[in-house]
Amino acid sequence: MREAVEHLWPEIAWIGDVKLREQVTQTWIKALERSPLKAEDLNRIPFTLLVPNCPITFMEHKRCVVHIARESAKAMTVFMGRALPIDEDVVIAGAILADVGKLLEYEIGADGKSKQSERGEALRHPFTGVALALECGVPDAVCHIIAAHAAEGDLVKRTTEAYIVHHADFMAYLPFKNAKNLR
């Protein structure tokens, strides 16, 4: 399973803190072990069920979000770092783990298409993602990002790192809500 995670997520190597890198890896391993999805499904299922016929896969979206978040954190550090400290490891780990709970929220239906699982109807992915991450010892600063990256986070005070991941996620999601943007 470790090999599958390393294949899906070369960006995990960007996390400088060895312990955090392992906690992120373990969270993905645990998610894959508990998921009705297989690692290869993540490269073919849509990243969201909220966009009809979504043309972008789960992993395309997720990896894009991680890249946007990392570059945003770097730019903010260059221009605002003297007043606004940013932990790049926390940003990267949070971006990689933000949607890990979708592995428990989604399943493949009898028709071969993605659909929301029974668990997913009761618990959206920020909740299951935090549960998986806490089980693997992921620090609260990263769990906060998982919890606050989606609409549920609108009710809490986000950290700087959580704002970065939240906006990176929505940058790679909201354009798909307007069909005129799609080819």
MARTOR-714377 format. One line per field, with one value per residue: x, y, z of N, C-alpha, C in turn; residue number from 0. Coordinates in steps of 0.02 Angstrom, whole numbers. Each point is the difference from the previous one (the first is absolute). Layout:
<sefis>
nc1: X,...
nc2: Y,...
nc3: Z,...
cac1: X,...
cac2: Y,...
cac3: Z,...
cc1: X,...
cc2: Y,...
cc3: Z,...
num: NUM,...
</sefis>
This chain:
<sefis>
nc1: 41,57,15,-62,9,59,-33,-53,43,33,-51,-13,43,-45,-31,30,-52,49,-12,-9,53,24,-20,20,56,6,-18,39,48,-14,-2,53,25,-29,26,-60,36,28,64,-5,-53,47,27,-60,-11,-58,29,-56,-50,23,43,-57,14,20,37,7,53,-13,46,-28,-60,9,33,-47,-44,35,4,-64,-17,43,-17,-62,15,34,-47,-44,42,10,-63,-21,52,22,-61,4,19,29,-31,49,32,-26,17,58,12,-22,36,50,-14,-10,10,45,-44,12,55,-29,0,45,-37,13,-50,-55,-15,46,-50,35,-9,-43,43,-23,63,12,-58,30,59,3,39,-16,-58,-10,18,-32,-52,9,6,-49,-29,27,-25,-38,44,-23,58,17,-22,22,51,5,-9,45,21,-54,-63,13,54,-55,-8,62,46,9,49,57,28,-51,10,65,-9,-39,38,53,-35,-23,64,11,-51,-2,54,-1,-18,41,-52,-6,28,-42,47
nc2: -60,-3,-49,-20,14,-28,-46,0,2,13,42,-60,-13,46,-43,53,8,-41,20,62,-7,-34,49,41,-34,-6,63,9,-34,29,56,-18,-18,57,21,10,56,-11,-4,-48,-10,22,-36,-22,0,32,60,12,-11,61,-25,5,-64,6,41,21,-40,-43,-40,13,0,-55,-27,23,-19,-56,-1,15,-43,-44,13,-3,-53,-21,19,-24,-52,1,13,-47,-38,63,3,-47,-31,-40,-54,-2,-33,44,48,-27,-15,61,23,-40,19,58,-39,-18,37,26,-30,31,56,-23,-27,-57,26,-36,63,-7,38,55,-14,35,-20,-52,-15,10,-33,-37,-11,66,5,63,-29,-40,53,42,-42,-10,65,12,-50,37,38,16,49,33,30,-62,-29,58,-9,-64,19,47,-49,-30,-2,-59,17,17,-48,-7,19,6,-44,32,-53,3,65,-12,-54,34,53,-37,-29,58,21,-61,33,62,3,-59,45,32,-30,66,-16,-50,-41
nc3: 0,35,-41,11,64,-1,-35,40,50,-57,6,25,-48,-17,40,25,41,16,62,-20,-37,51,40,-47,-9,65,-2,-53,31,58,-34,-34,58,19,-56,-27,-5,-59,11,-45,41,41,-47,18,66,-7,2,-33,40,16,-43,-34,-10,61,-39,62,4,48,-27,-58,27,34,-51,-39,45,5,-66,-6,48,-24,-62,21,36,-52,-43,42,5,-66,-11,40,-11,-6,-25,-47,56,-45,25,-45,48,42,-42,-14,63,16,-51,17,61,-29,-53,45,32,-60,23,52,-34,-43,-49,-29,-35,-2,-16,48,22,14,63,35,46,32,14,-65,-1,47,-29,-11,-53,16,17,-52,-36,41,0,-64,-10,43,-31,-48,49,-52,0,53,-12,-14,55,25,-41,19,63,-14,-39,21,-20,28,-33,-33,45,-23,44,-65,4,-3,26,42,5,1,39,41,-10,12,48,20,-7,24,28,23,-38,30,44,-42,-29,-2,58,-11,-21
cac1: -41,46,21,-56,-3,58,-13,-52,19,71,5,13,73,12,-7,67,-3,-4,-56,-62,-2,-23,-70,-41,1,-41,-70,-22,-2,-60,-59,-5,-18,-70,-42,-23,37,69,45,-6,-63,8,23,-54,-63,-1,19,-60,-65,-42,5,-20,50,63,52,65,1,16,71,18,-21,37,70,-2,-10,63,48,-23,10,72,24,-30,35,66,-8,-20,59,46,-25,-31,27,24,-58,-48,38,-37,34,-11,-15,-71,-39,5,-34,-72,-27,0,-50,-65,-54,11,-63,-41,8,-53,-63,-17,6,-18,-65,-7,7,70,11,9,-59,11,-13,-46,38,8,-63,-4,60,39,71,42,-7,35,71,30,2,57,63,13,19,69,43,11,-8,-61,4,-18,-70,-40,-7,-48,-67,-22,12,-63,-49,-4,50,-24,-24,57,53,52,70,26,10,-67,-25,36,-27,-70,-5,28,-52,-56,25,0,-68,-53,-9,-39,-71,-26,9,31,72,23,5
cac2: 60,57,13,32,69,36,10,51,62,18,63,-13,11,71,14,-5,-33,-72,-28,22,-36,-68,4,12,-63,-49,19,-23,-74,-19,17,-50,-65,2,26,-46,18,-22,56,16,35,72,30,-2,27,74,27,21,-24,60,25,-54,-21,33,-27,-3,-55,15,14,61,56,1,20,71,38,-1,44,70,19,6,61,57,7,27,70,38,4,49,68,18,-44,34,14,-55,-63,-55,-65,-32,-72,-5,14,-58,-56,14,-4,-71,-36,34,-41,-71,-28,-20,-71,-32,33,-23,-69,-12,-33,-58,25,17,72,21,24,9,-60,10,39,67,37,19,36,25,-17,33,-35,-64,15,16,-62,-40,35,-3,-69,-8,46,63,57,39,54,-31,-22,61,12,-50,18,67,14,3,47,-8,45,70,15,4,47,-38,21,21,-61,-24,45,-16,-62,13,37,-43,-50,32,21,-59,-28,46,9,-55,13,38,-43,38,-4,-66,-17
cac3: 0,2,-69,-33,25,-28,-71,-5,32,4,37,72,10,12,72,30,65,-13,38,-32,-64,15,23,-60,-36,38,-6,-66,2,38,-40,-54,31,22,-54,-52,-60,-6,-16,-71,-11,12,-63,-50,25,1,66,36,-25,-6,-69,-45,-49,17,-43,35,48,70,9,-36,43,63,-10,-19,62,38,-35,9,71,13,-33,35,63,-16,-18,60,43,-30,3,64,51,61,43,-2,-7,-32,4,-65,11,21,-60,-46,32,1,-68,-18,40,2,-26,14,23,-58,-11,38,-21,-67,-19,-70,-3,-44,-69,-11,12,70,36,72,39,57,49,-27,10,71,21,-56,2,51,64,-3,-10,65,40,-25,15,72,15,-21,37,-37,46,-4,-51,-64,6,-8,-72,-26,25,-21,-71,-37,27,73,30,1,68,47,-19,-34,4,-66,-40,-20,-54,-61,-28,-17,-63,-53,-15,-36,-65,-43,0,-21,-73,-28,14,-57,-59,-55,7,-20,-72
cc1: 43,21,-55,-5,58,-9,-52,27,75,11,10,74,16,-4,68,2,-14,-59,-66,-8,-28,-72,-48,-4,-45,-74,-28,-3,-63,-64,-10,-20,-74,-49,-27,35,70,43,-9,-65,8,25,-54,-66,2,18,-60,-61,-47,2,-19,54,67,58,68,-3,17,73,23,-17,44,72,4,-7,65,51,-19,16,74,27,-28,36,69,-5,-18,59,49,-25,-28,28,23,-57,-46,38,-45,42,-16,-15,-73,-45,-1,-37,-75,-32,-3,-56,-70,-58,9,-65,-47,7,-52,-68,-25,5,-19,-66,1,7,71,15,7,-65,19,-17,-50,35,6,-63,-5,57,39,74,42,-2,38,75,35,6,59,66,17,22,73,47,14,-13,-64,2,-18,-72,-48,-11,-50,-71,-26,6,-64,-48,-7,47,-21,-22,57,49,57,68,21,8,-67,-30,33,-29,-73,-5,30,-52,-56,22,-4,-68,-51,-5,-42,-75,-34,16,33,76,29,3,-45
cc2: 63,19,36,74,40,13,55,69,12,64,-10,13,73,18,-13,-39,-75,-32,18,-36,-71,0,10,-65,-51,16,-23,-76,-23,14,-51,-68,-3,18,-55,13,-30,60,20,35,76,37,-3,28,77,25,24,-31,58,32,-57,-14,35,-31,-9,-53,25,19,61,61,4,23,73,44,4,47,74,23,11,65,63,13,30,75,42,8,53,71,20,-39,34,14,-61,-66,-55,-62,-38,-75,-10,12,-62,-60,9,-6,-73,-38,29,-45,-75,-34,-19,-74,-40,28,-25,-75,-5,-39,-59,20,21,74,14,24,8,-64,16,41,72,42,25,45,23,-11,41,-37,-66,10,16,-62,-44,31,-3,-70,-13,50,65,59,40,54,-27,-23,60,15,-49,21,64,14,9,48,-5,49,72,21,3,54,-42,29,24,-60,-28,44,-17,-62,9,34,-39,-51,31,27,-57,-35,47,12,-55,8,39,-40,37,-2,-65,-8,-58
cc3: 0,-71,-39,20,-29,-74,-11,20,2,41,75,15,12,74,33,65,-11,36,-32,-67,11,23,-59,-41,34,-5,-67,-3,35,-40,-56,27,17,-55,-45,-66,3,-22,-74,-16,5,-62,-54,25,-1,70,40,-32,-12,-69,-47,-53,10,-39,33,54,70,7,-39,42,62,-9,-21,63,40,-32,8,72,15,-31,34,67,-11,-16,60,47,-26,13,69,59,63,49,7,-9,-28,5,-64,7,18,-61,-45,30,0,-69,-23,36,-3,-22,14,24,-57,-16,39,-20,-67,-6,-74,0,-48,-73,-17,11,74,29,74,36,56,54,-23,7,71,22,-62,13,49,67,0,-11,65,43,-21,21,74,21,-17,32,-35,48,-12,-53,-69,1,-7,-74,-31,19,-32,-75,-40,36,76,35,2,70,51,-24,-29,15,-70,-46,-24,-54,-66,-33,-22,-68,-58,-23,-41,-67,-50,-2,-31,-75,-33,13,-57,-63,-58,3,-29,-76,-16
num: 0,1,2,3,4,5,6,7,8,9,10,11,12,13,14,15,16,17,18,19,20,21,22,23,24,25,26,27,28,29,30,31,32,33,34,35,36,37,38,39,40,41,42,43,44,45,46,47,48,49,50,51,52,53,54,55,56,57,58,59,60,61,62,63,64,65,66,67,68,69,70,71,72,73,74,75,76,77,78,79,80,81,82,83,84,85,86,87,88,89,90,91,92,93,94,95,96,97,98,99,100,101,102,103,104,105,106,107,108,109,110,111,112,113,114,115,116,117,118,119,120,121,122,123,124,125,126,127,128,129,130,131,132,133,134,135,136,137,138,139,140,141,142,143,144,145,146,147,148,149,150,151,152,153,154,155,156,157,158,159,160,161,162,163,164,165,166,167,168,169,170,171,172,173,174,175,176,177,178,179,180,181,182
</sefis>
